[in-house]
Amino acid sequence: MLRSIIQTFRSMADKTQYDIQKETHYNNNLCDALAEYGRISRQYAQLNIFQEDTPDAGADDIRVIELFAGVGGFRVGLERASSRFVTVWNNQWEPSTKRQDASQIYCNRFGYSGHSNEDISKVPTDEIPAAELLVGGFPCQDYSVATTLKNSHGIAGKKGVLWWEIHRILKESMQPIPYLMLENVDRLLKSPARQRGRDFALILASLSDLGYVVEWRVINAADYGMPQRRRRTYMVAYHRGFNPIGEAFERCDDKFHWILTEGVEAKAFACEEKSVKKRGEFDINGDLVKITDEFNNNPKSQSTSPFGSAGVMDNRHVWTTDVEPDYNGPRISLGDILLDEDEVDESFFINDDEIKRWEYLKGGKKEKRLTKDGFEYDYSEGPMAFPDKLDVASRTIITGEGGKGPSRFKHVVLTPNGRFRRLTPIELERLNMFPDNHTEGASDVRRAFLMGNSLVTGIVEKLGCSLLSMIMQ
């Protein structure tokens, strides 16, 4: 089946994933086609995704702004979903390094037109072109706000916190941006530890005040057949002004039905409610300073976040519940994406004299350890698989995946010839469903770091298909 689908891609190069989904009735499952995506030639991948320059958007296209772009995960997913998603402006800036590897890779793959490589806080909003969709995986930080020194300025986000740059752009845009698609870590719904859910409440309240309805879901890519266990919070928002999704939401009398069946995320990723008893409804009250100070600040309740793994918010009213995936389609395992052994450079194989060190770091242990000042304490940790299992999705890849040194968290696989080795940059790209050699041009260590910072593009693709289908209703 996989081979027949990829042949469909090759023979219908002018069609997009959204077009093919309509014609072949994928029934909410795109993963079978995506399974082969990393295997096809780079040249073919470039045919549909990589242009030398950013194209001009047509009258029926959806213009996209990509913030905190990294190496273009949102862009890869959206442009694979449909050619109607046209990225007209993007920003990628890494403040901690002189080398801007992600920015350079982005330009190598997509062209320099519309690309910004500077601190987003220094980019005036009027320099950002109009768009219908803003996307971005913004960093997980402390989103608290405080009263500004000048009372006339009201409240302001904490300096250096990049969420408030998204807020600034949305607030200062000459026309509302109709749609948003945002990604963050799953713990966003539960942070900070002393006021569980406060940070997410600030984000929801600030978006509500700007006129948005917001859906969210915690999605583990592997639960829907993709090759990596990576849990992230995905938000899709639509402005209350004239747009078909907002109108459909208004017509839906049962908002929990929207969360479970009718919403953008529910249509992309089928789910079932864990328990009706877990449902919650509440309002997020007060200005952003009051939310910062008081949200879930009751000692009796602050240990638990009021936000479930799925929900929707409108006019600061929240409907939320816990859900689990409803998926029975094909699954891509770690073994499915591996290169043949003879394609792997010798530097990725582990020498026999290093195996004991790897086994120790991966193994369970209970031992006495000393702090730097000589204090002795008991240290324990459970075992990790060594080598990693090939018949299931991989563990979450992290930024420290690269480099030869033994590590508890790096992946290690056992080859058919009985040799242990680390994962190559191409295999890490495949685990995030990027085209092969997407990050070529950086060092192997940096390529691993960039993939550890990225997202599973198949998630974005499915959300893009769902969003587009609901816009076109």
Secondary structure, DSSP 4 states (H G I P E B T S, - for coil): -HHHHHHHHHHTTT--HHHHHHHHT-TT--HHHHHTGGGS-HHHHHHHS--SSPPPP-TT-EEEEEES-TTTHHHHHHHHH-TTEEEEEEE---TT-SS-HHHHHHHHHH-STTEE-S-GGGS-GGGSPP-SEEEEE-------EEE-SSGGG-EEEPTT-THHHHHHHHHH-SS---EEEEEEEGGGGG-STTSTTHHHHHHHHHHHHTTEEEEEEEEEGGGGT-SB--EEEEEEEEESSS-HHHHHHHH-S-HHHIIIIISHHHHHS-EEES-GGG-EEEE--S-HHHHHHHTT--TTTTTS-S--SEEEEETTEEEEE-EEE---S----TGGGPPPGGGS-GGGBPPGGGHHHHHHHHS-EEEEEE-TTS-EEEEEE----SS--SSSPBPPP-GGG-SSS--SSS-EEE-TTS-EEEPPHHHHHHHTTPPTTTTTTS-HHHHHHHHHTS--HHHHHHHHHHHHHHHT-
